[in-house]
Amino acid sequence: MALKVGVQMDHISTISIEGDSTFALCLEAKARGHELFHFTPDRLQLRGGSLSAEIEALDVRDVKEDHFTLGQQALTDLSSLDVVLLRQDPPFDMSYITNTHLLERVHPKTLVVNDPRAVRNAPEKILVMEFADLMPETLITRDFAAIRRFRDEFGDIIIKPLYGNGGAGVFRLAEGDQNLSSLLEMFDGLYREPFIAQRYLKDVRKGDKRIILVDGEPVGALNRVPAEGDARSNMHVGGIAEHAELTAREKEICARIGPRLKEEGFIFVGIDVIGDWMTEINVTSPTGIREVKRFSGTDVAALIWDAIEKRK
């Protein structure tokens, strides 16, 4: 059965299709005969009990610099769609949170992927703390003295903003680094939320593995190796992607968290694992679909659409 699918995303003209998971989902939807519509988060309109948006028909093709065509915008009640893909990138700020409240007005009649209530209640750097025994030692706080004590305890740590993304604002403070006070003062001026301090994992030099789960089951992985001289493995800051298989420890991690993810209605999730430790559970706008297919042949987009179609 053909579905009417709205894609709430950063404007499609801004994406790089080679590694964009939203684009991969759009290509698979088109291949299955689903009807695609495009809109950006700022177009949402709640009036009375009706949530609508100025949406436009979307056609996609896997051609660099000629990857989409948009139709005319039309104000449309989103309850008339079968599916909405919630795919705009973080940061997970009040704008993002407000969008989840709005989309909750049409879900589950219109299936929102991932479930907006669950997304709102599970910011990736906090949800993961429910599995503390699977994580490196981690502290979430704005208390400077507590962070200094944490640094004294572990020596070599990572400091990052709670709701950052893409490696932005991630700092390594090796033992003896004298920049901690200056960094905390800078964070204090930039962010109202707490910060994250985490024990530095030397295994990051071997890579930060992204494992993709669909309906709580691991379906593929890729390893992201930091560039020389950088503590971050994110690909858009120079990390290098390579093929990866799951280790016994990683299968154990997935078995632990998978049932909870499925229970919460998370169809598409990406977790990050360094060595034997999970560092994040990404539920807002996970990535990695195209890289996994390139390295292993596993078509994650097809598995996600299988899961969506089962619910419709």
C-alpha positions as CSV (number, residue, x, y, z in Angstrom):
1,M,0.0,0.0,0.0
2,A,1.4,3.4,-1.0
3,L,1.8,5.8,1.9
4,K,1.8,9.6,2.1
5,V,5.0,10.5,3.8
6,G,6.0,13.9,5.2
7,V,9.7,14.5,5.8
8,Q,10.4,17.1,8.4
9,M,14.0,18.0,7.9
10,D,16.6,20.7,7.4
11,H,16.0,22.0,3.9
12,I,16.9,19.3,1.4
13,S,19.0,21.7,-0.6
14,T,21.5,21.9,2.3
15,I,22.3,18.2,2.6
16,S,25.3,16.2,1.3
17,I,23.6,13.1,-0.2
18,E,26.7,10.8,0.0
19,G,26.3,10.3,3.7
20,D,22.8,11.6,4.5
21,S,20.5,9.0,6.1
22,T,17.3,11.1,5.6
23,F,18.1,11.1,1.8
24,A,18.6,7.3,1.9
25,L,15.2,6.9,3.6
26,C,13.6,9.1,0.9
27,L,15.2,7.1,-1.9
28,E,13.8,3.8,-0.4
29,A,10.3,5.4,0.1
30,K,10.3,6.4,-3.5
31,A,11.4,2.9,-4.6
32,R,8.4,1.4,-2.7
33,G,6.0,3.8,-4.4
34,H,5.3,6.0,-1.4
35,E,4.4,9.6,-2.0
36,L,6.9,12.0,-0.5
37,F,6.3,15.5,0.9
38,H,9.0,17.9,2.2
39,F,8.8,20.6,4.9
40,T,11.1,22.3,7.4
41,P,10.3,22.6,11.2
42,D,9.6,26.3,11.1
43,R,6.5,25.7,8.9
44,L,4.5,23.9,11.6
45,Q,1.2,25.6,12.5
46,L,-1.0,24.6,15.4
47,R,-4.5,26.2,15.2
48,G,-7.1,24.9,17.5
49,G,-6.7,21.1,17.4
50,S,-5.2,21.0,14.0
51,L,-1.5,20.7,13.2
52,S,-0.7,21.8,9.6
53,A,2.4,22.8,7.6
54,E,3.2,24.3,4.3
55,I,4.4,21.1,2.5
56,E,5.5,20.4,-1.0
57,A,5.7,17.3,-3.1
58,L,9.2,15.9,-3.1
59,D,11.0,13.8,-5.8
60,V,14.5,12.5,-5.2
61,R,17.3,11.0,-7.3
62,D,20.8,9.8,-6.4
63,V,22.5,12.5,-8.5
64,K,25.0,14.8,-6.8
65,E,23.9,18.5,-7.1
66,D,20.7,17.4,-8.8
67,H,19.2,15.3,-6.1
68,F,15.7,16.7,-5.7
69,T,12.7,18.5,-7.2
70,L,10.0,20.2,-5.1
71,G,6.4,21.0,-6.0
72,Q,4.3,24.0,-5.0
73,Q,3.8,24.6,-1.3
74,A,0.3,23.9,0.1
75,L,-1.0,24.2,3.6
76,T,-1.8,20.7,4.7
77,D,-3.3,19.1,7.8
78,L,-0.6,16.7,8.9
79,S,-3.2,14.2,10.1
80,S,-3.9,13.6,6.4
81,L,-0.5,12.0,6.0
82,D,0.3,8.4,6.9
83,V,3.8,8.9,8.2
84,V,6.0,11.9,9.3
85,L,9.8,11.3,9.5
86,L,11.2,13.5,12.3
87,R,14.6,14.1,10.8
88,Q,15.8,17.7,11.4
89,D,19.3,17.7,13.0
90,P,19.9,18.7,16.6
91,P,20.8,20.7,18.7
92,F,18.2,19.4,21.1
93,D,17.0,22.8,22.3
94,M,13.6,24.3,23.1
95,S,12.8,24.6,19.4
96,Y,13.3,20.9,19.0
97,I,11.4,20.1,22.1
98,T,8.5,22.3,21.0
99,N,8.4,20.5,17.7
100,T,8.0,17.2,19.5
101,H,5.0,18.7,21.4
102,L,3.4,19.8,18.2
103,L,4.0,16.5,16.3
104,E,2.5,14.6,19.3
105,R,-0.8,16.1,18.3
106,V,-1.0,13.9,15.2
107,H,0.9,10.8,16.4
108,P,0.1,7.8,16.3
109,K,-2.8,8.4,13.8
110,T,0.0,9.8,11.6
111,L,3.0,7.7,12.6
112,V,5.8,10.0,13.6
113,V,9.3,8.3,13.4
114,N,10.8,8.4,16.0
115,D,7.9,8.8,18.4
116,P,8.0,12.5,19.4
117,R,7.1,11.9,23.0
118,A,9.9,9.4,23.4
119,V,12.4,11.6,21.6
120,R,11.5,14.5,24.0
121,N,11.9,12.3,27.0
122,A,15.1,10.7,26.0
123,P,17.8,13.2,25.1
124,E,20.7,11.0,23.9
125,K,23.3,12.0,26.5
126,I,20.9,11.5,29.4
127,L,19.0,8.3,28.2
128,V,22.3,6.5,28.1
129,M,22.8,7.2,31.8
130,E,20.1,4.6,32.5
131,F,22.7,2.0,31.6
132,A,25.5,3.4,33.7
133,D,27.3,0.0,34.0
134,L,27.7,0.0,30.2
135,M,29.3,3.5,30.1
136,P,32.6,5.0,31.0
137,E,32.5,7.1,34.2
138,T,30.4,10.2,33.5
139,L,29.3,13.3,35.3
140,I,26.5,15.7,34.3
141,T,26.6,19.0,36.2
142,R,27.2,22.7,36.1
143,D,29.1,22.5,39.4
144,F,32.7,23.6,38.7
145,A,34.0,22.1,41.9
146,A,32.4,18.7,41.1
147,I,34.0,18.7,37.6
148,R,37.4,19.6,39.1
149,R,37.1,16.7,41.6
150,F,36.1,14.4,38.7
151,R,39.2,15.6,36.8
152,D,41.4,15.0,39.8
153,E,40.0,11.5,40.0
154,F,40.5,10.4,36.4
155,G,43.2,12.8,35.1
156,D,42.4,12.6,31.4
157,I,38.8,13.6,30.6
158,I,36.4,14.8,27.9
159,I,34.2,17.9,28.5
160,K,31.3,18.6,26.1
161,P,27.9,20.4,26.1
162,L,24.9,18.3,27.1
163,Y,22.9,19.1,24.0
164,G,25.7,19.5,21.5
165,N,25.9,17.5,18.3
166,G,28.4,16.5,15.5
167,G,31.4,16.8,17.8
168,A,30.9,20.6,18.3
169,G,32.3,21.8,21.7
170,V,34.0,18.5,22.5
171,F,37.3,19.0,24.4
172,R,39.9,16.6,25.7
173,L,41.7,17.8,28.8
174,A,44.7,15.5,29.3
175,E,46.4,15.2,32.6
176,G,48.2,18.4,33.4
177,D,46.2,20.5,30.9
178,Q,45.7,23.9,32.6
179,N,42.7,25.0,30.5
180,L,40.0,23.5,32.6
181,S,39.0,26.7,34.4
182,S,38.9,28.8,31.2
183,L,36.9,26.1,29.4
184,L,34.3,25.9,32.2
185,E,34.0,29.7,32.2
186,M,33.4,29.7,28.5
187,F,30.8,26.9,28.7
188,D,29.1,28.8,31.5
189,G,28.7,31.8,29.2
190,L,27.5,29.7,26.2
191,Y,25.1,27.2,27.8
192,R,22.4,27.3,30.4
193,E,22.3,23.5,30.7
194,P,24.7,21.3,32.6
195,F,27.9,20.0,31.0
196,I,29.2,16.5,30.6
197,A,32.5,15.3,32.0
198,Q,33.6,11.8,30.9
199,R,36.6,9.7,31.5
200,Y,38.7,9.8,28.3
201,L,38.8,6.4,26.5
202,K,42.2,5.7,24.8
203,D,40.4,3.2,22.6
204,V,38.9,6.1,20.7
205,R,42.2,6.1,18.6
206,K,41.0,2.8,17.3
207,G,37.6,4.2,16.5
208,D,34.2,5.3,17.7
209,K,31.8,2.6,16.5
210,R,28.3,3.6,15.3
211,I,25.8,0.7,15.7
212,I,22.4,1.0,14.1
213,L,19.4,-0.6,15.7
214,V,16.0,-1.0,14.0
215,D,13.1,-1.9,16.3
216,G,15.6,-2.6,19.1
217,E,17.7,-5.1,17.0
218,P,21.3,-4.3,15.8
219,V,21.4,-4.4,12.0
220,G,24.7,-2.8,11.0
221,A,27.8,-0.9,12.2
222,L,30.6,1.3,11.0
223,N,33.8,2.4,12.7
224,R,34.8,6.1,12.7
225,V,38.5,6.8,13.3
226,P,39.5,10.2,14.5
227,A,41.9,12.3,12.3
228,E,45.4,12.6,13.6
229,G,45.6,15.1,16.3
230,D,41.8,15.2,16.9
231,A,39.9,13.6,19.8
232,R,36.6,13.6,17.8
233,S,35.6,10.9,15.4
234,N,32.6,12.6,13.7
235,M,33.0,12.3,10.0
236,H,32.2,15.9,9.1
237,V,35.2,17.0,11.3
238,G,37.6,14.6,9.6
239,G,36.8,11.2,11.1
240,I,37.4,8.3,8.6
241,A,34.6,5.7,8.2
242,E,35.5,2.0,7.8
243,H,33.7,-1.3,7.9
244,A,33.0,-2.8,11.3
245,E,31.5,-6.0,12.7
246,L,29.9,-6.3,16.2
247,T,32.0,-7.8,19.0
248,A,30.6,-10.0,21.7
249,R,30.6,-7.0,24.1
250,E,28.7,-4.8,21.6
251,K,26.1,-7.6,21.1
252,E,25.7,-7.7,24.9
253,I,25.2,-3.9,25.0
254,C,22.5,-4.1,22.2
255,A,20.8,-7.0,24.0
256,R,20.6,-4.9,27.1
257,I,19.2,-1.7,25.6
258,G,17.2,-3.1,22.6
259,P,14.0,-4.1,24.5
260,R,13.9,-0.6,26.1
261,L,14.3,1.1,22.8
262,K,11.5,-1.0,21.2
263,E,9.2,-0.4,24.2
264,E,9.6,3.4,23.8
265,G,8.8,3.2,20.0
266,F,12.2,4.0,18.7
267,I,12.3,2.5,15.2
268,F,15.7,4.0,14.2
269,V,18.5,4.4,16.7
270,G,22.3,4.8,16.5
271,I,24.4,4.1,19.5
272,D,28.1,5.0,19.9
273,V,30.6,2.6,21.4
274,I,34.3,3.1,22.2
275,G,36.1,0.0,23.1
276,D,33.8,-1.8,25.6
277,W,31.8,1.3,26.5
278,M,28.7,2.9,25.2
279,T,28.8,6.7,25.2
280,E,25.6,7.9,23.5
281,I,22.2,6.6,22.3
282,N,21.2,8.8,19.4
283,V,17.4,9.0,18.8
284,T,16.8,12.5,17.3
285,S,18.3,12.2,13.8
286,P,20.6,9.1,13.6
287,T,23.1,8.8,10.8
288,G,25.2,6.0,9.2
289,I,22.7,4.3,6.8
290,R,24.6,5.0,3.5
291,E,28.0,4.2,5.0
292,V,26.8,0.8,6.3
293,K,25.3,-0.1,2.9
294,R,28.5,0.9,1.2
295,F,30.7,-1.2,3.5
296,S,28.6,-4.3,4.2
297,G,25.7,-4.2,1.7
298,T,23.1,-4.1,4.5
299,D,20.2,-1.9,3.4
300,V,19.2,-0.3,6.7
301,A,16.8,2.1,4.9
302,A,14.8,-1.0,3.7
303,L,14.8,-2.5,7.2
304,I,13.4,0.8,8.6
305,W,10.7,1.0,6.0
306,D,9.8,-2.6,6.7
307,A,9.3,-1.7,10.3
308,I,7.3,1.4,9.5
309,E,5.0,-0.5,7.1
310,K,4.3,-3.1,9.7
311,R,2.8,-0.4,11.8
312,K,0.6,0.9,9.0
